[in-house]
Amino acid sequence: MGRLRRLAEATPASRNRYLDLLRALAIIMVVLGHWSVVDIAHDASGQPTARSALPDFPWAYPVTWAVQVMPIFFLVGGYANAASLASHRRRGGDATGWLLGRSARLLRPTSVLILVLAAAGLAARLGGADPSLVRTVVYFATIPLWFLAAYLLVVPLTPVMYALHRRYGLLVPVALAVLVAVGDLTRELNLHDAALPNYLFGWLAIHQIGFAWYDADKKDADATAPRGRSAGLRTRRLPLSRRAGWTALLGGLAVAILLTGPGPYPVSMINIPGERLNNAAPPSLALLAVSTAQLGLLLLLRRPAQRWLRRDRPWMAVIAVNSVVLTVFLWHLSAAILAIGALDAVGLLPTPAAGTATWLAWRIPWVLILGVFLAVLVAIFGPIEARTGRPPAARAPAPPSDDRVEHHWRTTGRSVLTVAAFVAVVAALVINATAPRDAPLLLGLPVPALVAYLAGAGTLRVLRSGWGTPG
């Protein structure tokens, strides 16, 4: 408590505490959502199985418009990335140095998860476990990594996309939304692979709105920047008024209803087996409409939430969650797997049919049980994330005139290696996510994925240590 109080007291007055609250709440909603809809049973061989019970409740599909919180992650990420990039540059750092700093917070907790799962998979194989079962368990434990793969696509583009934002403002997300609509059209024509760029265009569009929110908040914005109604969509500042909030909320809802009612999109914003289209993978125009409505609601709640966060206890709680927020997200399905295995081993695993009164009655105690398992995992692995700091930016000294060519090549090589390492990490996560969930893999993970991940993460670690830095 003493450390949290010191951190709370040291919070700069300029910090947008509301964005930190949104990040924490979004994580909590993801965790509770996954845990509360799980339906557990036993297969023909007596092994426990788990699936989402959501397909059994079509009436609940509209609820997914509120609980699909991936857009909030990218919105908050856009704000945070713009703020940290601007701060890094004010301290004399370059875009590559900023990107390396961001990689530390994202990849250290992720590396721990992957290495622990690989070691556990190897131990299970050596102990005689069915290789297909090992892969299935590891596959479900790594489901959270699909979001990280998408986010790691967006982060390296932040310097370029923020430059576009500075020039074209809100025209950029509008253009990206048009590209998403084109991708959706290719899905209607059964050209599903042609829609894969929507993974990038859709999340980038929401990420750009985070830039606009940051520019609306910062006090030292360029006085010559286009603003207000006269700038139209080229404004760099997101309107934060209650009128703007109501417009986004009602407009987004109206468009989403039209797209999912008479329109061709499913109502659910979360994948439902059997639906011909998944609104979130890749992001669809319907998901962007729902995201707009979510943005409107967030704007309407902004001022009361900011007043509440001026109190010490709420702000300390937000700090505590955010210090281990990625650890909570990465390990929450592992906690469920461990709980299912432990309860099944002692004959106490509850397996009521989804939708029955018994199943509903078990929701609260079930979530509490999983919370205990997750708390243990966070206590073990959370300090790795909590201790991850961001290295201060340092301006490289100007090289002597006869070393300018070498300086240029060092800078270019460092940037190329950084981007290549991010690509390797994303490729590794995609390979794992697309590999069959019951394939008999040695470690439960595809070996190419593990090699690519270790190569990418290791390269970023070496570059963060200062290797290849000019000067």
Residue, then its C-alpha position, 0 to 999 in steps of 0.5 A: m500500500g505504501r508503494l501504491r500511495r507513493l506512485a499515486e502521489a507522484t502522478p503528474a497532473s497532466r496524466n489522463r487517469y481515465l485512460d488507465l481506468l479504461r485499460a484496467l476495466a477492459i482487462i477485467m471485462v475480458v477475464l470475467g467474460h471468458w470465465s463466466v460463459v465457459d461450459i465444461a463437460h467430459d468427452a468420450s474418453g473421460q477428459p474434461t473439455a471446455r467451450s463457450a456457452l454463448p452459442d446457446f444464448p442467441w438472446a445475449y448476442p447484443v450484449t457482446w456490443a458492450v463486452q467486446v472490448m478489444p476496440i478499447f484496448f486499441l483506443v487506449g493504446g493509440y493515446a498511450n503510444a502517441a503520448s509516449l512517442a511525443s515524450h520520447r522525442r522531446r527527450g531527444g530519442d528517435a522512433t527506433g529507440w521508442l519502439l524498443g522501449r515499448s517492446a520491453r513492456l509487451l514482450r517480457p511478460t509474453s516471453v515468460l508465458i511462452l517459455v513456461l508453456a513450452a517447458a510444461g509441454l515438454a515435461a508433459r510429453l516426457g511424462g507420457a502425455d498424449p501429444s494431441l492433448v498437450r497441444t490442445v491445452v497449450y493452444f487454449a492457454t495461448i488464445p490471448l496471444w491473438f490480440l497481442a499479434a494484432y497489437l504488435l502489428v500496429v505499434p511499429l507503425t505508430p511513428v508513421m501513422y502519427a505523422l499521417h494523423r498530424r497532417y490529415g487528422l480524422l481523415v485517416p481513420v475514415a479512409l481506413a474504415v473505407l478500406v475495411a468496407v472494401g475488405d468486407l465486400t471481398r468476404e461477401l464475394n467469398l474471397h476471404d483471404a482478400a479481407l486479411p488486411n482488415y486485421l491491420f486496417g480495422w485496428l489501425a482506424i481505432h488506434q488513430i482515434g486514440f491519437a486524436w484524443y491525445d491531441a485534444d487533451k495535450k495543452d501544448a498542441d501546435a497553435t497552427a494545427p487545424r481545429g474545430r468545425s472549420a477544419g472538418l475531418r482534417t482536425r487532429r483533435l477528437p471532440l470531447s463534448r457531451r454533444a460529440g459523445w451523444t452523436a457518436l453513441l447514437g450514430g454508432l448504434a444506428v449504423a450497427i443496427l442497420l448493418t446487423g439487422p437488415g444488413p449482412y453482418p451477424v449481431s454478435m461481435i464475438n466469434i460464434p461457431g457456425e456464423r458465416l462471418n466473424n465481426a472481430a476476426p478480422p474487424s468488420l465495418a459493423l465492429l467499427a460502428v459498435s466501436t464508435a458507439q462505445l467511444g460515445l459512451l466513454l466520452l459521456l462518462r469521462r467527466p464523472a470518472q475523472r472526478w472519481l479518480r481524483r480520490d486516492r483509493p480508486w486511483m491506487a486500485v487502478i495503478a495496482v491493476n495496470s502494473v500487472v495488466l498484461t500478466v492478468f490478460l495473458w494468464h487468465l485462461s491458463a488459470a482456468i485450465l489449471a482449475i479445471g485440471a485440479l478440480d477434475a483430479v479430485g472429482l469436484l469439477p462442476t459439469p452442469a449443462a449450459g443454461t440450466a439453473t445449476w449452471l447459472a448458480w455456479r457462475i459466481p463461485w466458478v469465477l471466484i475459484l478461477g480468481v484464486f488460481l489467477a491470483v497465484l499466477v499473478a503473484i508469481f509472474g506479475p513482478i516481471e511486468a511490474r518491474t519492467g521500466r522504460p529506458p530513458a531516451a538519450r540523444a546520440p552525440a553527433p558523429p564526426s564528419d568522417d564517420r557520418v556514413e558509418h553513423h547512417w548505416r548503424t542507424t539504418g541497420r538498427s531500425v531494420l533489425t527492430v522492425a524485422a524482430f517485430v515481424a518475427v514475433v508477429a509471425a510466430l504468434v500467427i503460426n501458433a494461432t493457425a496451427p491445428r489445435d490437436a496436432p501432435l507437437l513436441l512442445g505443444l507449440p509449433v517449433p517454427a513459431l517458437v524459434a521465430y519468437l525467440a529470435g525476434a524477442g532476443t534480437l529486441r533484447v540485444l538492441r535494447s541493451g544498446w548494441g548497434t546504437p550509433g554514437 
